[in-house]
Amino acid sequence: MVELLIGKKGTGKTKALIEKVNNALTVAKGNVVFISNDTNRNIFDVKSKARMADTSEFEIKSYDEFLGFISGIISRDFDITNIFVDGIFKIVGSDNLDGFESFLNRLETMSQNFEITFVISVSIDAETAPDYIKKLA
């Protein structure tokens, strides 16, 4: 399953995402991963049981590169049940939607193949977001 938390900047998406991370930690039967381009910012809010992955050192520049990053995380830990991504546009360095739908479709396939739930925060106006984004929100 892929779920999106959408809304304009400053609408509380990160706070809601962290709440979901901490809730997942209490019920997940596997490992929970929190991915951000600045995990230090949330290090005291996310419970220490979550695995933190900071993308800032990897110069990710596209959705395909980020998918490779996620694949690498999964390949070394088959016990992952949940992956939370804070600020997809910050991670890939652009809010351009070219390739985003394909990325989400490939993530959905990955979700089904490995039984992982993905939750991603997206800074986009809910009213003007494309339908493929709205249906996952």
Buried (B, 14 or more C-beta within 10 A) or exposed (E): EBEBBBBEEEBEBBEBBBEBBBEBBEEBEBBBBBBBBBBEEBEEBBBEEBBBBBBEEBEBEBBBBBBEBBEEBBEEEEEBBBBBBBBBBBBBBBEEBEBBBEBBEBBBEBBEEBEBBBBBBBBBEBEEBEEEBBEBE
